[in-house]
Amino acid sequence: MGSLTDVVLRNLIKADKPVNGMSDGGGLYFTLSISGTAAWIFRYRFGGKQKEYTIGRYPDIPLTEARRLSIGLRNKVNDGIDVALEKRLAKQQQSSIETLNDMADEYLSNQTHLKHPKVPRQRYDKHVRPAIGNIPLDRITPQQIYDLLKTVKFGKPGITTPAPTVANDVLRFLKSVLNLAVSLRKIPFNPAAELAGKDAGGQEKPRQRALELDELTKLFTAINNTENLGRENELAIKLLLVLCVRKNELLRAQWNEFSLESKLWTIPKERSKTSAPFRVPLPELAVEWLKELKVHAGRSDYVFPARRIQKRKLPHVSPDTLNVALSRVKHNLEHFVVHDLRRTARTHLGRLGVSFEVAELCLNHKLGGVQGIYNTHDYFPARQEALEMWAKVIAKIDQGNVISISKAKKPQKAVLG
């Protein structure tokens, strides 16, 4: 009997802190990576060197099975067999039956030129890996890929929301991965080759949806009447409107990025779409909401900490959280998605008289043409004034009032500084 128990393992995973190796005895170790992947490792000495053999993931391989496998590995080592070398040679000999996961990992490891390399990885891990990732390459069929694309496109009721554009992205990614497999002679043909956009998400049209002020009033009323929405989700939706930021910028935000006293949020370059730090001026209304979120967050480093254990082990709420939350709100408005809130804010900033440059920079958009090359000023005071003015409009709507944008105060010209 080893020293570990399932209760201990579950508590380690729940704590969400990396574990380099907790011994169960006999060379069996439990590890937990920084990304939240739990695994069994068999450590041993061979030829005077310390070596290790990856048994597999937990809980896919339960504790009792891991112990049984480690005993078998220990017996092999005692018989003079280097089990890690044996495994590596066997994998090389069986390269013709690599799984889709193996091929996708190989493909992604060479895509360092991508502007956002994490995006295909995230979509693969969410949609493809759990569905068909473990299938050997030579057994993947067009039907399996087609069924996967339909699931992504239409979503799973109560679990995931419909994502036609993501389905198109998944198809393009799978075609690239499987083309590589063909080139490396892993498989004779690409099972995704004959599938087209119509088999995935269909033709993509640029979205034009922006909510009018009376629609925002109806939305806020519906939000207030939705009992199972959650206050954190409500404030996240409202902050997206007021601050004009991207969903992932907000949901991944950490408290050390904020200075509520100075009414400032600095998004680090690692999370900024422009790959440069971005200063967001905080209107008074946003500061009040953030102070409330600080109470909800407790001791967490994140503004929106994870509320339950997720498959992806994220320390903050999942990117799908707001999509699911918004689907609970019975607003009876024309369909819109979370990202349309940015377009809504941008539309009304223009109606408030905010200049093109200032409004675009409120959304952290790069200015185009010659101006984008030579004008590197961030117009912070002007953006501060614009967002404060827009927040006052939202505050009145939040109180149940419908106002005309024409009654709003016209902003001053952009102030340099």
Backbone hydrogen bonds, N-H to C=O, Kabsch-Sander energy under -0.5 kcal/mol:
donor,donor_aa,acceptor,acceptor_aa,energy
3,S,24,D,-0.8
9,L,5,T,-2.2
10,R,6,D,-2.5
11,N,7,V,-2.1
12,L,8,V,-2.0
13,I,9,L,-2.1
14,K,10,R,-2.4
15,A,11,N,-2.0
16,D,12,L,-0.8
16,D,13,I,-0.7
17,K,12,L,-0.8
19,V,32,L,-2.3
22,M,30,F,-2.5
23,S,21,G,-0.6
24,D,28,L,-3.0
25,G,28,L,-0.8
28,L,25,G,-1.4
29,Y,41,I,-2.9
30,F,22,M,-2.4
31,T,39,A,-2.7
32,L,19,V,-2.4
33,S,37,T,-2.4
36,G,33,S,-1.7
38,A,36,G,-0.6
39,A,31,T,-2.3
40,W,56,G,-3.3
41,I,29,Y,-2.8
42,F,53,Y,-3.2
43,R,27,G,-2.7
43,R,41,I,-0.6
44,Y,51,K,-2.5
46,F,49,K,-2.7
49,K,46,F,-1.4
51,K,44,Y,-3.5
53,Y,42,F,-2.7
55,I,40,W,-2.0
55,I,53,Y,-0.7
56,G,40,W,-1.1
58,Y,38,A,-1.8
61,I,57,R,-2.5
66,A,62,P,-2.4
67,R,63,L,-2.2
68,R,64,T,-1.8
69,L,65,E,-2.5
70,S,66,A,-2.3
71,I,67,R,-1.9
72,G,68,R,-1.6
73,L,69,L,-2.2
74,R,70,S,-2.5
75,N,71,I,-2.2
76,K,72,G,-1.7
77,V,73,L,-2.4
78,N,74,R,-2.3
79,D,75,N,-1.1
80,G,77,V,-1.9
81,I,76,K,-2.2
82,D,80,G,-0.5
83,V,81,I,-1.1
86,E,82,D,-2.4
87,K,83,V,-2.2
88,R,84,A,-2.2
89,L,85,L,-2.5
90,A,86,E,-2.0
91,K,87,K,-2.1
92,Q,88,R,-1.9
93,Q,89,L,-1.9
94,Q,90,A,-1.4
95,S,92,Q,-1.1
97,I,94,Q,-2.1
98,E,95,S,-1.3
100,L,135,I,-1.7
101,N,133,G,-2.5
103,M,99,T,-1.8
104,A,100,L,-2.8
105,D,101,N,-2.5
106,E,102,D,-2.0
107,Y,103,M,-2.4
108,L,104,A,-2.7
109,S,105,D,-1.8
110,N,106,E,-0.5
110,N,107,Y,-1.2
111,Q,108,L,-1.5
114,L,111,Q,-1.3
119,V,116,H,-1.4
121,R,117,P,-0.9
122,Q,118,K,-2.6
123,R,119,V,-2.4
124,Y,120,P,-2.4
125,D,121,R,-2.8
126,K,122,Q,-1.9
127,H,123,R,-2.5
128,V,123,R,-0.7
128,V,124,Y,-1.4
129,R,124,Y,-2.8
131,A,128,V,-0.7
132,I,128,V,-2.5
133,G,128,V,-1.2
133,G,129,R,-0.9
135,I,132,I,-1.4
137,L,98,E,-3.8
139,R,136,P,-2.2
140,I,137,L,-1.2
145,I,141,T,-1.7
146,Y,142,P,-2.7
147,D,143,Q,-2.6
148,L,144,Q,-1.9
149,L,145,I,-2.4
150,K,146,Y,-2.0
151,T,147,D,-1.8
152,V,148,L,-2.1
153,K,149,L,-2.7
154,F,150,K,-2.7
155,G,151,T,-1.8
159,I,156,K,-2.9
160,T,156,K,-2.0
163,A,152,V,-1.5
167,A,163,A,-2.0
168,N,164,P,-1.8
169,D,165,T,-2.0
170,V,166,V,-2.8
171,L,167,A,-2.1
172,R,168,N,-2.3
173,F,169,D,-2.4
174,L,170,V,-2.7
175,K,171,L,-2.3
176,S,172,R,-1.7
177,V,173,F,-2.5
178,L,174,L,-2.7
179,N,175,K,-1.9
180,L,176,S,-1.8
181,A,177,V,-1.7
182,V,178,L,-1.9
183,S,179,N,-2.4
184,L,180,L,-2.1
185,R,182,V,-1.7
186,K,181,A,-2.9
187,I,181,A,-0.9
193,A,190,N,-1.5
195,L,192,A,-1.2
199,D,196,A,-1.6
200,A,196,A,-0.5
200,A,197,G,-1.4
202,G,197,G,-2.8
216,L,212,E,-2.2
217,T,213,L,-1.9
218,K,214,D,-1.9
219,L,215,E,-2.6
220,F,216,L,-2.8
221,T,217,T,-2.1
222,A,218,K,-2.4
223,I,219,L,-2.6
224,N,220,F,-2.2
225,N,221,T,-1.1
226,T,223,I,-1.4
227,E,225,N,-0.9
229,L,226,T,-1.1
234,E,230,G,-2.1
235,L,231,R,-2.6
236,A,232,E,-2.1
237,I,233,N,-2.2
238,K,234,E,-2.0
239,L,235,L,-2.7
240,L,236,A,-2.1
241,L,237,I,-1.4
242,V,238,K,-2.4
243,L,239,L,-2.9
244,C,240,L,-1.3
250,L,246,R,-1.7
251,L,247,K,-2.7
252,R,248,N,-1.6
253,A,250,L,-1.4
255,W,301,D,-2.5
257,E,254,Q,-1.9
258,F,255,W,-1.7
259,S,264,L,-2.9
263,K,259,S,-0.6
264,L,259,S,-2.0
265,W,280,V,-2.0
266,T,257,E,-2.5
267,I,265,W,-0.7
267,I,278,F,-3.0
271,R,268,P,-1.7
272,S,268,P,-0.7
275,S,272,S,-1.8
278,F,267,I,-2.3
280,V,265,W,-3.8
280,V,278,F,-0.5
282,L,263,K,-2.4
287,V,283,P,-2.0
288,E,284,E,-2.0
289,W,285,L,-2.0
290,L,286,A,-2.5
291,K,287,V,-2.2
292,E,288,E,-1.6
293,L,289,W,-2.2
294,K,290,L,-2.0
295,V,291,K,-1.1
296,H,292,E,-1.6
297,A,293,L,-2.6
298,G,294,K,-0.9
298,G,295,V,-0.5
300,S,297,A,-1.9
303,V,253,A,-2.2
304,F,253,A,-0.5
306,A,315,P,-2.0
313,K,310,Q,-0.8
317,V,304,F,-2.4
321,T,318,S,-1.8
324,V,320,D,-2.4
325,A,321,T,-2.6
326,L,322,L,-3.0
327,S,323,N,-1.4
328,R,324,V,-0.6
328,R,325,A,-1.3
329,V,326,L,-1.1
330,K,328,R,-0.6
331,H,329,V,-1.5
340,D,337,V,-1.2
341,L,338,V,-2.0
342,R,339,H,-1.2
343,R,339,H,-1.0
344,T,340,D,-2.3
345,A,341,L,-2.4
346,R,342,R,-2.6
347,T,343,R,-2.4
348,H,344,T,-2.1
349,L,345,A,-2.1
350,G,346,R,-1.7
351,R,347,T,-1.6
352,L,348,H,-1.6
353,G,350,G,-1.4
354,V,349,L,-2.2
359,A,355,S,-2.8
360,E,356,F,-2.5
361,L,357,E,-2.1
362,C,358,V,-1.7
363,L,359,A,-0.9
363,L,360,E,-0.6
364,N,361,L,-1.2
365,H,360,E,-2.4
372,G,368,G,-1.3
373,I,369,G,-0.9
373,I,370,V,-0.6
374,Y,370,V,-2.5
375,N,371,Q,-2.7
376,T,374,Y,-0.9
382,A,415,V,-0.6
383,R,379,Y,-2.7
384,Q,380,F,-2.7
385,E,381,P,-2.2
386,A,382,A,-2.3
387,L,383,R,-2.7
388,E,384,Q,-1.9
389,M,385,E,-2.1
390,W,386,A,-2.3
391,A,387,L,-2.5
392,K,388,E,-1.5
393,V,389,M,-1.3
394,I,390,W,-2.1
395,A,391,A,-2.6
396,K,392,K,-1.8
397,I,393,V,-2.0
398,D,394,I,-2.8
399,Q,395,A,-1.0
400,G,397,I,-2.0
401,N,396,K,-2.4
403,I,401,N,-0.6
407,K,404,S,-1.6
408,A,405,I,-1.1
416,L,414,A,-0.5
